[in-house]
Amino acid sequence: MDGPRPGRDEQIAALRKKLESFETVKAPLPVAEPVSVPDALARLLPGGGLARGAAYSLAPSALLTVELVAHASARGGVVGVIGWPELGLGGVVESGGQLDRIVVVPDPGLEPLMAVAVLVEGLDLVVYKGAARTLSPVAARPLLAKLRGGRASLLMVGTQVPSPAARIDAELAAVEGIGAGTGRIRGLTLDVEVHAKGHHRRGEFVIGQAPQPRLRAV
């Protein structure tokens, strides 16, 4: 039987203690360098990466999220994943990610935005998955203030802020390796679209082996 959930103050204290274990938190804030993303997505995003201090709307694609977490952590970034206990961290390792640079908060409690606000102050990339809703400007204001004052880029799945920096949509388009004489998936292709103010780009994001003749998802 699970014990009682920790109170708000205890939860915040525990998160801050986790952050203290990463020297990144104490490093000077980068001036303008965005959070690095794989080339296939960088070509689609304004500025070629995820801007720090900005919130993005991300489609609920575990495949794409795993690649973004792996890429950022492999390049020295510290990443937080909040409210997504089923996200496959094994896939992060397979894609070259560093688990010792990832803070996981499976259950952020009754005030998940408070947990998000703590992590965006010190990490490089934060992924938050919550119930499907758009926050009111009043509800979003404290979180966005923390975000602008911190170093992180925030990817929001399900729960959204008003007027995100961009919307990143993704869906499975093709599976490589299923066909005559093959039974093992060797690669996946996602169709990815990025929408921002005055900006719309679409491209393919390949995971694993580049596609040959394809089986299209329907």
C-alpha positions in Angstrom: 0.0 0.0 0.0 1.4 3.4 -1.0 2.1 5.9 1.7 0.8 9.5 1.7 2.0 11.8 -1.0 4.6 14.3 0.2 3.4 17.8 0.7 4.2 20.7 -1.6 7.1 22.0 0.4 8.6 18.5 0.8 8.3 17.8 -2.9 10.0 21.1 -3.9 12.8 20.4 -1.4 13.3 17.0 -2.9 13.4 18.3 -6.4 15.9 21.0 -5.5 18.1 18.4 -3.8 18.1 16.4 -7.1 19.1 19.5 -9.0 22.1 20.2 -6.7 23.6 16.9 -7.8 24.1 18.3 -11.3 26.9 20.8 -11.7 25.0 22.2 -14.7 22.7 24.0 -12.3 25.6 26.1 -11.0 27.0 26.9 -14.4 26.5 30.3 -16.0 23.4 30.6 -18.2 24.2 30.3 -21.9 23.8 33.6 -23.7 21.7 32.5 -26.7 22.6 28.9 -27.6 19.5 26.9 -28.1 19.0 23.3 -26.8 20.4 21.0 -29.4 18.1 18.6 -31.3 18.7 16.0 -34.0 19.5 17.4 -37.4 16.2 16.2 -38.9 14.2 18.4 -36.4 16.8 21.2 -36.4 16.0 21.8 -40.0 12.4 22.4 -39.2 12.6 24.5 -36.1 13.0 28.3 -36.1 16.6 29.0 -35.0 17.6 25.4 -35.6 17.0 24.3 -32.0 14.8 24.7 -28.9 15.0 28.2 -27.6 15.8 28.5 -23.9 13.1 30.2 -21.8 10.4 29.1 -24.3 7.6 26.6 -24.1 6.7 24.3 -27.0 3.7 22.2 -27.7 4.8 18.6 -28.5 2.6 15.8 -29.9 2.3 12.8 -27.6 4.9 10.9 -29.6 7.0 8.7 -27.3 9.3 7.9 -30.2 10.2 11.5 -30.9 10.4 12.4 -27.2 12.9 9.6 -26.5 15.1 10.8 -29.4 15.0 14.4 -28.1 15.8 13.3 -24.5 18.6 11.1 -25.7 20.1 13.7 -28.0 20.2 16.5 -25.3 21.6 14.3 -22.5 24.2 12.8 -24.8 25.5 16.3 -25.5 25.9 17.2 -21.8 22.5 18.6 -21.2 20.5 17.8 -18.1 16.9 16.7 -18.9 13.8 16.4 -16.7 10.8 14.2 -17.6 7.7 14.9 -15.5 4.4 13.0 -15.4 5.4 10.3 -18.1 6.2 7.1 -16.1 5.6 4.9 -19.2 8.2 6.7 -21.4 10.8 4.1 -22.3 14.1 5.1 -20.9 15.6 1.9 -22.3 15.1 3.6 -25.7 16.9 6.6 -24.5 20.0 4.4 -23.8 19.7 2.7 -27.1 19.8 6.1 -28.8 22.9 7.1 -26.9 21.4 9.0 -24.1 22.9 9.3 -20.6 20.6 8.2 -17.8 22.8 9.9 -15.2 21.8 13.3 -16.8 18.1 12.7 -16.6 15.8 13.6 -13.7 12.6 11.6 -13.7 9.5 12.6 -11.8 6.9 10.0 -12.6 4.2 11.4 -10.3 4.4 15.2 -9.7 1.6 15.1 -7.2 -1.4 17.4 -7.0 0.5 20.5 -8.2 2.5 19.3 -11.2 3.1 22.8 -12.6 5.0 23.6 -9.4 7.4 20.7 -10.1 7.8 21.9 -13.7 8.6 25.4 -12.4 11.3 24.1 -10.2 13.0 22.1 -12.9 13.0 24.8 -15.6 15.1 27.0 -13.3 18.1 24.8 -13.6 17.9 22.1 -16.3 18.4 22.4 -20.0 15.4 20.5 -21.3 12.2 19.7 -19.4 9.4 17.4 -20.8 6.0 17.6 -19.0 3.1 15.4 -19.9 -0.2 16.3 -18.3 -4.0 16.2 -18.9 -5.1 17.5 -22.3 -6.0 21.2 -21.6 -4.8 24.7 -22.3 -3.8 26.7 -19.2 -5.5 30.1 -18.7 -3.1 33.0 -19.0 -3.4 33.5 -15.2 -2.6 29.8 -14.5 0.4 29.8 -16.9 1.9 33.1 -15.8 3.9 31.8 -12.7 5.3 28.9 -14.8 6.3 31.1 -17.7 8.0 33.6 -15.4 10.1 30.8 -14.0 10.8 29.6 -17.5 12.0 33.0 -18.8 14.2 33.4 -15.7 15.8 29.9 -16.1 17.9 28.0 -18.6 15.5 25.4 -19.9 13.4 24.8 -23.0 10.1 23.3 -22.0 8.2 20.7 -24.1 4.6 20.3 -23.0 2.6 17.3 -24.0 -1.2 17.3 -23.4 -1.2 20.3 -21.1 -0.4 23.5 -23.1 0.3 27.1 -22.4 -1.3 29.9 -24.4 0.7 30.9 -27.5 3.6 28.4 -27.4 6.8 29.2 -29.3 5.9 26.5 -31.8 3.8 23.4 -32.1 5.6 20.2 -33.0 3.4 17.5 -34.5 4.6 13.9 -35.3 3.0 10.7 -36.5 4.4 7.3 -37.5 4.7 7.2 -41.3 6.7 4.1 -42.2 8.2 1.0 -40.6 11.5 -0.4 -42.0 12.2 -4.1 -41.8 8.8 -5.7 -41.9 8.2 -7.6 -45.2 9.1 -10.7 -47.1 12.0 -12.4 -45.4 12.2 -9.9 -42.5 10.6 -9.9 -39.1 12.5 -7.3 -37.1 11.9 -3.6 -37.1 15.2 -1.9 -38.2 13.9 1.7 -38.6 10.9 4.0 -38.2 10.0 7.1 -40.0 8.0 9.9 -38.5 6.3 12.7 -40.4 7.0 15.8 -38.4 5.4 19.3 -38.8 6.4 22.5 -37.0 4.1 25.4 -36.8 5.1 28.8 -35.4 4.1 32.3 -36.1 4.9 32.9 -39.8 6.7 29.5 -40.0 5.5 26.1 -41.2 7.8 23.3 -42.2 7.4 19.6 -42.6 9.9 16.8 -42.9 10.8 13.2 -42.1 12.5 12.1 -38.9 14.2 8.7 -39.3 14.9 6.5 -36.2 17.3 3.6 -36.8 18.0 2.4 -40.3 17.0 4.7 -43.2 14.0 3.4 -45.1 14.0 1.2 -48.2 10.6 0.4 -49.8 8.1 1.2 -47.1 5.1 -0.1 -45.3 3.0 3.0 -44.7 1.0 3.3 -41.5 -2.8 3.7 -42.0 
